[in-house]
Amino acid sequence: MSRAMNISATEDEVKSACEAKAIRISAIEVLPGGGTHVVCVTPEGAEELRGVFSAKLIEGKVKRFAFYRQASAW
């Protein structure tokens, strides 16, 4: 089971739900079209979060911001 999911909710809503359920987040980012991409630390946490946001899960591919990596000084 994937630890990643896209949710039609704000980043703050997702963080609050995770805090209330003691679900640890590995990575979180806002989606350009609205919603939040979140990766949980454990598959069990991801399954629980899917249950919390079952009506707000975004199915299929979503557009995400391009990853930006600052140039190395070397």
DRENNUNU-101838 format. One record per residue: x, y, z of N, C-alpha, C in turn. Coordinates in pm, 1 decimal. Example, Ala and Ser with C-alpha at 12.3 -4.5 7.8 and 13.67 -1.06 7.14 Angstrom:
R       n.X       n.Y       n.Z      ca.X      ca.Y      ca.Z       c.X       c.Y       c.Z
R    1319.0    -569.0     780.0    1230.0    -450.0     780.0    1320.0    -330.0     780.0
R    1285.0    -225.0     708.0    1367.0    -106.0     714.0    1290.0       3.0     787.0
This chain:
R       n.X       n.Y       n.Z      ca.X      ca.Y      ca.Z       c.X       c.Y       c.Z
R      84.4    -117.3       0.0       0.0       0.0       0.0      89.2     124.0       0.0
R      55.5     220.0     -81.5     133.5     342.4     -93.1     118.0     430.2      31.3
R     225.2     495.4      66.4     220.6     589.3     178.8     182.7     729.4     132.2
R     176.1     750.8      -0.6     147.6     882.3     -58.0       2.7     892.3    -102.6
R     -52.6    1013.7     -92.2    -189.1    1037.5    -139.9    -208.3    1185.5    -166.5
R    -310.6    1215.2    -245.4    -349.1    1352.4    -275.0    -487.5    1374.9    -215.2
R    -500.7    1483.1    -141.3    -623.5    1509.9     -66.7    -676.0    1647.9    -102.6
R    -805.2    1657.3    -124.3    -869.7    1784.3    -153.2    -897.6    1856.4     -21.0
R    -790.6    1903.7      40.5    -795.8    1975.3     168.4    -671.0    2062.2     176.5
R    -674.8    2161.0     262.4    -558.9    2248.7     277.3    -447.5    2175.8     353.5
R    -328.2    2228.1     341.2    -213.9    2171.3     412.7    -239.4    2175.4     564.0
R    -296.4    2286.0     612.1    -325.5    2297.6     755.3    -428.2    2195.2     801.7
R    -529.8    2168.3     719.5    -630.4    2067.4     754.4    -567.2    1928.9     764.2
R    -479.8    1898.1     670.4    -412.3    1767.5     670.6    -320.5    1756.6     792.7
R    -243.9    1860.3     818.9    -153.8    1858.8     934.9    -231.9    1843.8    1064.9
R    -342.7    1914.4    1077.1    -425.3    1906.0    1198.4    -480.6    1765.5    1218.3
R    -528.8    1704.3    1110.5    -581.7    1568.3    1119.2    -472.0    1470.3    1159.5
R    -354.3    1487.5    1102.2    -241.4    1399.8    1135.4    -201.5    1416.8    1281.2
R    -199.6    1539.3    1327.8    -163.9    1565.2    1467.3    -267.3    1503.1    1561.5
R    -395.2    1517.5    1528.6    -502.6    1463.7    1613.2    -497.6    1311.2    1621.3
R    -454.1    1245.0    1514.8    -449.6    1098.8    1509.4    -309.1    1043.2    1533.3
R    -212.7    1131.3    1561.6     -72.4    1091.4    1583.9     -15.3    1018.6    1461.7
R     -47.9    1070.3    1342.6       5.4    1016.1    1217.3     125.9    1100.3    1178.1
R     238.9    1037.3    1159.3     361.0    1111.6    1125.8     369.8    1133.6     975.7
R     411.2    1254.2     937.8     422.6    1293.3     797.3     568.8    1288.8     755.2
R     594.3    1226.0     640.4     728.3    1222.1     583.9     751.5    1343.1     494.1
R     651.2    1376.2     411.1     660.7    1490.6     319.7     519.9    1543.6     294.9
R     511.6    1676.2     272.7     382.4    1737.6     245.6     405.0    1856.1     152.8
R     313.5    1875.4      57.2     325.5    1989.4     -33.7     187.9    2028.5     -86.6
R     173.1    2155.1    -114.5      50.2    2208.2    -172.7      50.1    2175.5    -322.2
R     -66.2    2141.4    -375.0     -80.0    2113.4    -518.0    -122.9    2239.4    -591.7
R     -69.1    2264.6    -711.8    -101.4    2387.4    -784.8    -250.8    2401.5    -816.9
R    -320.8    2291.1    -836.4    -462.7    2296.8    -868.8    -552.5    2294.7    -746.5
R    -494.3    2300.1    -629.5    -568.2    2292.6    -504.6    -553.9    2155.7    -442.0
R    -548.5    2152.3    -313.8    -532.1    2027.8    -241.0    -390.2    2010.4    -191.7
R    -364.3    1894.0    -135.9    -236.6    1866.3     -71.4    -187.3    1726.5    -106.9
R     -59.1    1715.7    -135.5       6.4    1586.1    -154.4      76.6    1555.7     -22.9
R      51.1    1439.0      32.7     112.1    1402.7     160.8     165.6    1260.2     153.7
R     279.7    1240.5     217.9     340.7    1108.1     230.4     355.4    1080.1     379.4
R     295.9     971.6     424.4     304.5     933.6     565.0     430.1     849.8     589.3
R     475.3     846.4     712.5     595.1     770.1     747.8     568.6     619.9     738.5
R     449.2     577.2     780.5     418.3     434.0     779.3     296.0     404.3     692.3
R     288.5     284.7     638.3     168.9     245.5     562.1      42.7     245.7     649.0
R      58.5     211.5     775.8     -55.4     211.1     867.9    -110.1     353.1     888.1
R     -19.3     449.3     900.5     -61.4     588.6     913.4    -132.2     636.7     788.1
R     -81.6     595.2     672.1    -143.0     632.9     544.9    -283.9     575.3     534.1
R    -301.0     450.7     575.7    -432.7     387.4     570.5    -530.8     459.9     663.1
R    -484.1     497.8     779.6    -570.2     570.7     873.5    -607.8     708.2     817.2
R    -510.8     776.1     755.9    -538.1     907.8     697.9    -635.2     896.3     580.6
R    -622.7     789.9     502.3    -719.0     766.4     393.3    -860.8     752.5     448.7
R    -873.1     689.6     563.9   -1003.9     675.4     627.5   -1059.6     809.5     671.9
R    -972.7     894.0     727.0   -1014.6    1026.6     773.0   -1062.7    1111.3     655.6
R    -991.8    1105.6     544.2   -1022.9    1189.0     428.2   -1083.3    1108.3     312.6
R   -1153.0    1000.8     341.0   -1204.8     912.8     235.4   -1288.9     987.0     131.4
R   -1365.7    1085.0     173.0   -1450.7    1159.9      79.1   -1373.5    1268.6       4.9
R   -1249.3    1293.8      45.4   -1171.7    1402.1     -15.3   -1046.3    1354.4     -88.1
R   -1032.1    1223.6    -106.7    -915.2    1172.9    -178.7    -926.7    1208.5    -326.0
R    -817.3    1253.5    -383.0    -811.8    1287.3    -525.2    -760.6    1164.2    -599.1
R    -840.0    1113.8    -691.7    -802.3     994.9    -768.5    -725.2    1035.5    -894.7
R    -638.6     949.3    -941.3    -565.7     973.5   -1065.1    -447.8    1068.1   -1047.5
R    -389.3    1104.9   -1161.2    -271.9    1192.1   -1160.2    -311.6    1336.1   -1132.0
R    -223.3    1406.6   -1065.3    -242.2    1549.3   -1039.1    -116.2    1622.9   -1081.9
R    -130.6    1749.0   -1111.1     -15.3    1831.6   -1144.0      51.0    1875.0   -1014.0
R     182.9    1861.3   -1009.7     259.2    1903.5    -892.2     360.7    2007.8    -935.8
R     405.7    2087.0    -839.6     509.1    2185.5    -869.2     638.6    2112.7    -902.8
R     714.9    2168.1    -993.9     845.0    2110.8   -1028.7     937.4    2121.1    -908.0
R    1018.1    2019.7    -889.7    1113.8    2019.5    -779.3    1224.3    2118.6    -810.0
R    1255.0    2205.7    -715.9    1361.6    2302.8    -735.4    1475.5    2266.7    -641.1
R    1592.2    2257.4    -698.1    1710.1    2228.6    -617.6    1812.6    2339.5    -643.6
R    1851.9    2404.5    -536.5    1948.1    2513.7    -550.4    2081.5    2459.7    -602.2
R    2142.1    2533.5    -691.7    2268.8    2491.2    -750.0    2374.8    2477.5    -641.4
R    2456.5    2374.8    -656.3    2564.2    2349.4    -561.4    2676.8    2450.2    -584.6
R    2746.4    2481.8    -480.7    2859.0    2575.0    -490.4    2983.7    2507.2    -547.1
R    2980.8    2380.5    -570.3    3097.6    2307.6    -620.3    3099.5    2308.3    -768.3
